[in-house]
Amino acid sequence: MIGFIALAGIIVRNSILLIDFIRHAEQGERTLVEVLIEAGAVRFKPILLTALAAMIGAAVILFDPIFQGLAISLLFGLISSTLLTVLVIPAIYVAIRGKTGPTTTVRGRVAAAG
């Protein structure tokens, strides 16, 4: 249960930061796909560093027989959640957002151009 809570915190934090970066970057004249690629490229390193730091912390308790299960679940959870955050969150964003054309800001709202 502790590992689940720790993983949930890291996943939610990374996802929120990625979505926030996308929302701020899409107010220009670029397509949504270009914005998503830029967001993935810019935010990948911080997401990876967060996961690596947590993995190093989990590796420390890997050899303790009591906490070994927690460490293994954290390690594999961090690997899979990092990949899912970078790949699935942008895909869900496109599915929810719908259009991938250029976006422009109209009176404080983001509207699809074209």
N, CA, C and O of each residue as an XYZ file, in Angstrom:
456
protein
N       0.816     -1.190      0.000
C       0.000      0.000      0.000
C       0.868      1.265      0.000
O       0.526      2.256     -0.645
N       1.970      1.224      0.713
C       2.862      2.378      0.757
C       3.471      2.625     -0.626
O       3.600      3.770     -1.059
N       3.841      1.551     -1.308
C       4.399      1.691     -2.648
C       3.391      2.275     -3.623
O       3.749      3.079     -4.483
N       2.134      1.874     -3.495
C       1.075      2.400     -4.360
C       0.905      3.900     -4.146
O       0.746      4.652     -5.107
N       0.937      4.329     -2.909
C       0.787      5.751     -2.601
C       1.973      6.547     -3.144
O       1.801      7.629     -3.705
N       3.175      6.000     -2.971
C       4.367      6.682     -3.481
C       4.333      6.785     -4.998
O       4.640      7.837     -5.559
N       3.958      5.693     -5.667
C       3.880      5.711     -7.129
C       2.796      6.659     -7.622
O       2.993      7.374     -8.605
N       1.664      6.669     -6.949
C       0.574      7.548     -7.366
C       0.998      9.015     -7.283
O       0.663      9.805     -8.165
N       1.717      9.377     -6.255
C       2.183     10.750     -6.122
C       3.124     11.154     -7.237
O       3.019     12.255     -7.778
N       4.037     10.274     -7.581
C       5.001     10.577     -8.639
C       4.306     10.652    -10.001
O       4.584     11.551    -10.794
N       3.406      9.709    -10.268
C       2.712      9.682    -11.558
C       1.849     10.924    -11.734
O       1.870     11.552    -12.792
N       1.096     11.277    -10.706
C       0.214     12.441    -10.788
C       1.030     13.716    -10.971
O       0.663     14.574    -11.773
N       2.121     13.848    -10.245
C       2.968     15.041    -10.361
C       3.518     15.177    -11.779
O       3.448     16.253    -12.373
N       4.061     14.096    -12.317
C       4.624     14.142    -13.665
C       3.552     14.440    -14.705
O       3.792     15.203    -15.641
N       2.384     13.850    -14.552
C       1.307     14.064    -15.517
C       0.796     15.497    -15.476
O       0.550     16.103    -16.519
N       0.638     16.035    -14.282
C       0.169     17.423    -14.159
C       1.167     18.395    -14.772
O       0.774     19.330    -15.469
N       2.452     18.181    -14.519
C       3.462     19.064    -15.094
C       3.496     18.970    -16.616
O       3.692     19.977    -17.297
N       3.307     17.770    -17.151
C       3.305     17.596    -18.600
C       2.088     18.287    -19.223
O       2.221     18.989    -20.225
N       0.923     18.094    -18.644
C      -0.295     18.739    -19.157
C      -0.199     20.258    -19.031
O      -0.619     20.981    -19.934
N       0.345     20.741    -17.925
C       0.507     22.189    -17.743
C       1.435     22.773    -18.804
O       1.162     23.843    -19.349
N       2.524     22.078    -19.097
C       3.445     22.535    -20.134
C       2.745     22.563    -21.489
O       2.928     23.503    -22.263
N       1.950     21.543    -21.779
C       1.231     21.480    -23.056
C       0.244     22.637    -23.160
O       0.167     23.290    -24.200
N      -0.501     22.894    -22.108
C      -1.517     23.954    -22.152
C      -0.893     25.331    -22.328
O      -1.462     26.184    -23.009
N       0.274     25.558    -21.722
C       0.931     26.856    -21.894
C       1.576     26.995    -23.268
O       1.637     28.094    -23.818
N       2.053     25.897    -23.818
C       2.751     25.955    -25.108
C       1.805     25.990    -26.286
O       2.212     26.410    -27.369
N       0.557     25.569    -26.127
C      -0.331     25.482    -27.281
C      -1.038     26.790    -27.617
O      -1.946     26.791    -28.448
N      -0.658     27.880    -27.010
C      -1.314     29.144    -27.306
C      -0.688     29.856    -28.499
O      -1.055     30.992    -28.798
N       0.233     29.219    -29.171
C       0.856     29.812    -30.351
C       0.172     29.338    -31.616
O      -0.977     28.898    -31.592
N       0.886     29.432    -32.711
C       0.349     29.061    -34.020
C       0.800     27.672    -34.449
O       0.735     27.341    -35.633
N       1.251     26.866    -33.517
C       1.718     25.521    -33.859
C       0.579     24.515    -33.729
O      -0.413     24.762    -33.044
N       0.740     23.380    -34.397
C      -0.271     22.330    -34.287
C      -0.124     21.635    -32.935
O       0.906     21.743    -32.268
N      -1.168     20.931    -32.554
C      -1.159     20.225    -31.278
C      -0.094     19.136    -31.262
O       0.531     18.893    -30.230
N       0.111     18.494    -32.374
C       1.131     17.444    -32.447
C       2.524     18.026    -32.207
O       3.330     17.424    -31.498
N       2.812     19.186    -32.788
C       4.107     19.839    -32.558
C       4.284     20.210    -31.091
O       5.365     20.049    -30.524
N       3.211     20.709    -30.485
C       3.270     21.075    -29.068
C       3.506     19.842    -28.211
O       4.289     19.888    -27.262
N       2.837     18.737    -28.534
C       3.012     17.507    -27.760
C       4.423     16.942    -27.886
O       4.985     16.437    -26.914
N       4.982     17.027    -29.070
C       6.351     16.547    -29.260
C       7.334     17.417    -28.483
O       8.253     16.903    -27.846
N       7.141     18.728    -28.536
C       8.015     19.625    -27.774
C       7.880     19.379    -26.269
O       8.878     19.339    -25.550
N       6.647     19.215    -25.800
C       6.425     18.975    -24.376
C       7.082     17.672    -23.934
O       7.694     17.607    -22.868
N       6.954     16.648    -24.751
C       7.598     15.381    -24.423
C       9.108     15.486    -24.388
O       9.761     14.888    -23.532
N       9.662     16.245    -25.316
C      11.114     16.405    -25.362
C      11.633     17.234    -24.191
O      12.666     16.910    -23.605
N      10.914     18.303    -23.853
C      11.369     19.193    -22.783
C      11.162     18.562    -21.413
O      12.033     18.670    -20.550
N      10.032     17.910    -21.200
C       9.694     17.371    -19.876
C      10.237     15.968    -19.644
O      10.162     15.471    -18.520
N      10.790     15.301    -20.680
C      11.263     13.929    -20.514
C      12.414     13.839    -19.515
O      12.437     12.945    -18.669
N      13.352     14.751    -19.611
C      14.509     14.695    -18.706
C      14.105     14.874    -17.239
O      14.551     14.087    -16.404
N      13.278     15.872    -16.881
C      12.858     15.971    -15.476
C      12.045     14.762    -15.001
O      12.181     14.336    -13.854
N      11.204     14.212    -15.875
C      10.434     13.024    -15.503
C      11.368     11.847    -15.269
O      11.202     11.097    -14.307
N      12.343     11.689    -16.145
C      13.303     10.598    -16.008
C      14.170     10.764    -14.759
O      14.451      9.785    -14.068
N      14.594     11.990    -14.466
C      15.403     12.222    -13.269
C      14.621     11.952    -11.992
O      15.178     11.429    -11.027
N      13.346     12.299    -11.973
C      12.508     11.998    -10.815
C      12.396     10.491    -10.620
O      12.516      9.994     -9.500
N      12.166      9.767    -11.709
C      12.056      8.311    -11.622
C      13.378      7.680    -11.196
O      13.386      6.760    -10.378
N      14.489      8.162    -11.738
C      15.787      7.603    -11.367
C      16.124      7.855     -9.900
O      16.690      6.985     -9.239
N      15.786      9.019     -9.393
C      16.036      9.308     -7.984
C      15.223      8.374     -7.085
O      15.730      7.870     -6.082
N      13.968      8.150     -7.448
C      13.135      7.230     -6.667
C      13.630      5.790     -6.800
O      13.553      5.016     -5.846
N      14.136      5.429     -7.980
C      14.672      4.078     -8.169
C      15.924      3.846     -7.331
O      16.106      2.766     -6.769
N      16.773      4.842     -7.247
C      17.969      4.720     -6.408
C      17.566      4.561     -4.950
O      18.157      3.761     -4.224
N      16.564      5.317     -4.519
C      16.070      5.169     -3.153
C      15.473      3.803     -2.906
O      15.640      3.246     -1.821
N      14.771      3.242     -3.897
C      14.191      1.909     -3.747
C      15.264      0.832     -3.803
O      15.136     -0.209     -3.158
N      16.323      1.077     -4.573
C      17.400      0.085     -4.673
C      18.134     -0.084     -3.351
O      18.696     -1.147     -3.084
N      18.134      0.936     -2.537
C      18.794      0.856     -1.228
C      18.105     -0.188     -0.349
O      18.773     -0.917      0.384
N      16.774     -0.263     -0.417
C      16.055     -1.218      0.432
C      15.803     -2.553     -0.271
O      15.103     -3.412      0.266
N      16.362     -2.732     -1.453
C      16.156     -3.956     -2.219
C      16.719     -5.187     -1.512
O      16.182     -6.284     -1.671
N      17.770     -5.029     -0.748
C      18.420     -6.168     -0.107
C      17.929     -6.436      1.308
O      18.431     -7.338      1.979
N      16.960     -5.666      1.761
C      16.342     -5.900      3.062
C      15.201     -6.898      2.870
O      14.287     -6.631      2.090
N      15.230     -8.045      3.563
C      14.200     -9.063      3.314
C      12.778     -8.595      3.662
O      11.812     -9.094      3.083
N      12.640     -7.674      4.571
C      11.310     -7.215      4.960
C      10.723     -6.286      3.897
O       9.537     -6.386      3.580
N      11.528     -5.394      3.351
C      11.046     -4.397      2.398
C      11.375     -4.725      0.949
O      11.219     -3.872      0.075
N      11.825     -5.934      0.681
C      12.215     -6.292     -0.674
C      11.034     -6.229     -1.645
O      11.191     -5.764     -2.774
N       9.869     -6.685     -1.227
C       8.683     -6.620     -2.088
C       8.308     -5.194     -2.437
O       7.932     -4.898     -3.572
N       8.411     -4.313     -1.455
C       8.127     -2.894     -1.687
C       9.107     -2.320     -2.700
O       8.711     -1.581     -3.602
N      10.368     -2.654     -2.556
C      11.390     -2.131     -3.466
C      11.167     -2.632     -4.893
O      11.291     -1.863     -5.847
N      10.841     -3.906     -5.040
C      10.612     -4.459     -6.379
C       9.392     -3.816     -7.025
O       9.425     -3.464     -8.204
N       8.323     -3.662     -6.263
C       7.129     -3.032     -6.832
C       7.388     -1.573     -7.191
O       6.877     -1.089     -8.201
N       8.168     -0.871     -6.386
C       8.510      0.515     -6.714
C       9.358      0.592     -7.978
O       9.113      1.442     -8.834
N      10.346     -0.280     -8.104
C      11.222     -0.240     -9.273
C      10.449     -0.478    -10.567
O      10.554      0.303    -11.513
N       9.672     -1.560    -10.603
C       8.925     -1.847    -11.831
C       7.792     -0.847    -12.049
O       7.472     -0.521    -13.192
N       7.192     -0.365    -10.990
C       6.156      0.652    -11.117
C       6.700      1.957    -11.663
O       6.043      2.617    -12.467
N       7.893      2.333    -11.232
C       8.504      3.569    -11.729
C       8.882      3.460    -13.199
O       8.711      4.412    -13.961
N       9.391      2.308    -13.594
C       9.747      2.121    -15.006
C       8.503      2.205    -15.881
O       8.490      2.925    -16.880
N       7.464      1.474    -15.509
C       6.251      1.470    -16.331
C       5.527      2.811    -16.279
O       4.999      3.261    -17.296
N       5.492      3.449    -15.132
C       4.781      4.730    -15.045
C       5.499      5.829    -15.811
O       4.851      6.721    -16.359
N       6.816      5.782    -15.860
C       7.559      6.771    -16.639
C       7.239      6.624    -18.121
O       6.990      7.616    -18.806
N       7.244      5.406    -18.609
C       6.905      5.180    -20.015
C       5.459      5.556    -20.305
O       5.166      6.161    -21.337
N       4.558      5.201    -19.401
C       3.155      5.534    -19.617
C       2.911      7.034    -19.576
O       2.103      7.555    -20.344
N       3.602      7.726    -18.688
C       3.425      9.179    -18.596
C       3.863      9.857    -19.888
O       3.184     10.758    -20.379
N       4.977      9.434    -20.431
C       5.516     10.078    -21.630
C       4.724      9.696    -22.886
O       4.619     10.498    -23.813
N       4.171      8.489    -22.925
C       3.488      8.028    -24.128
C       1.966      8.142    -24.059
O       1.338      8.573    -25.026
N       1.371      7.766    -22.941
C      -0.083      7.661    -22.870
C      -0.754      9.000    -22.571
O      -1.815      9.289    -23.125
N      -0.165      9.816    -21.716
C      -0.776     11.103    -21.370
C      -0.957     11.985    -22.616
O      -2.038     12.549    -22.788
N       0.047     12.129    -23.490
C      -0.196     12.906    -24.719
C      -1.263     12.277    -25.618
O      -2.038     12.995    -26.249
N      -1.310     10.954    -25.681
C      -2.328     10.291    -26.502
C      -3.735     10.545    -25.955
O      -4.667     10.776    -26.725
N      -3.888     10.504    -24.650
C      -5.182     10.803    -24.034
C      -5.539     12.265    -24.261
O      -6.703     12.595    -24.488
N      -4.539     13.143    -24.201
C      -4.785     14.570    -24.428
C      -5.318     14.805    -25.835
O      -6.249     15.588    -26.024
N      -4.738     14.136    -26.819
C      -5.208     14.265    -28.202
C      -6.616     13.693    -28.323
O      -7.457     14.273    -29.010
N      -6.885     12.570    -27.672
C      -8.207     11.951    -27.758
C      -9.278     12.852    -27.141
O     -10.382     12.965    -27.675
N      -8.957     13.484    -26.030
C      -9.930     14.362    -25.381
C     -10.062     15.677    -26.134
O     -11.170     16.175    -26.337
N      -8.950     16.230    -26.542
C      -8.935     17.531    -27.224
C      -9.558     17.442    -28.601
O     -10.271     18.353    -29.023
N      -9.293     16.345    -29.310
C      -9.962     16.119    -30.585
C      -9.227     16.628    -31.799
O      -8.839     15.829    -32.651
N      -9.018     17.926    -31.913
C      -8.424     18.492    -33.123
C      -6.924     18.652    -32.955
O      -6.433     18.914    -31.857
N      -6.203     18.492    -34.056
C      -4.752     18.605    -34.000
C      -4.231     19.746    -34.856
O      -3.023     19.849    -35.069
N      -5.116     20.608    -35.354
C      -4.709     21.737    -36.189
C      -4.110     22.852    -35.359
O      -4.032     22.740    -34.136
N      -3.679     23.943    -36.017
C      -3.119     25.081    -35.281
C      -4.152     25.684    -34.340
O      -5.347     25.683    -34.634
N      -3.691     26.193    -33.219
C      -4.592     26.795    -32.246
C      -4.291     28.275    -32.115
O      -3.143     28.702    -32.243
N      -5.322     29.047    -31.859
C      -5.144     30.484    -31.612
C      -5.966     30.850    -30.384
O      -6.945     30.179    -30.058
N      -5.568     31.898    -29.720
C      -6.290     32.362    -28.538
C      -7.300     33.430    -28.945
O      -6.945     34.424    -29.579
N      -8.564     33.216    -28.576
C      -9.633     34.175    -28.891
C     -10.320     34.552    -27.580
O     -11.021     33.736    -26.982
N     -10.112     35.796    -27.138
C     -10.740     36.311    -25.925
C     -10.548     35.400    -24.722
O     -11.500     35.103    -24.001
N      -9.340     34.969    -24.511
C      -9.032     34.153    -23.340
C      -9.324     32.670    -23.520
O      -9.003     31.873    -22.638
N      -9.921     32.283    -24.634
C     -10.199     30.874    -24.875
C      -9.303     30.367    -25.981
O      -8.875     31.127    -26.850
N      -9.026     29.084    -25.944
C      -8.248     28.470    -27.008
C      -9.240     27.861    -27.986
O     -10.053     27.018    -27.608
N      -9.174     28.283    -29.237
C     -10.078     27.790    -30.252
C      -9.263     27.219    -31.409
O      -8.203     27.747    -31.744
N      -9.746     26.164    -32.005
C      -9.033     25.558    -33.120
C      -9.175     26.450    -34.356
O     -10.271     26.892    -34.701
N      -8.052     26.698    -35.004
C      -8.057     27.513    -36.214
C      -8.215     26.599    -37.408
O      -7.657     25.501    -37.428
N      -8.957     27.030    -38.391
C      -9.071     26.268    -39.627
C     -10.264     25.460    -39.759
O     -10.442     24.784    -40.772
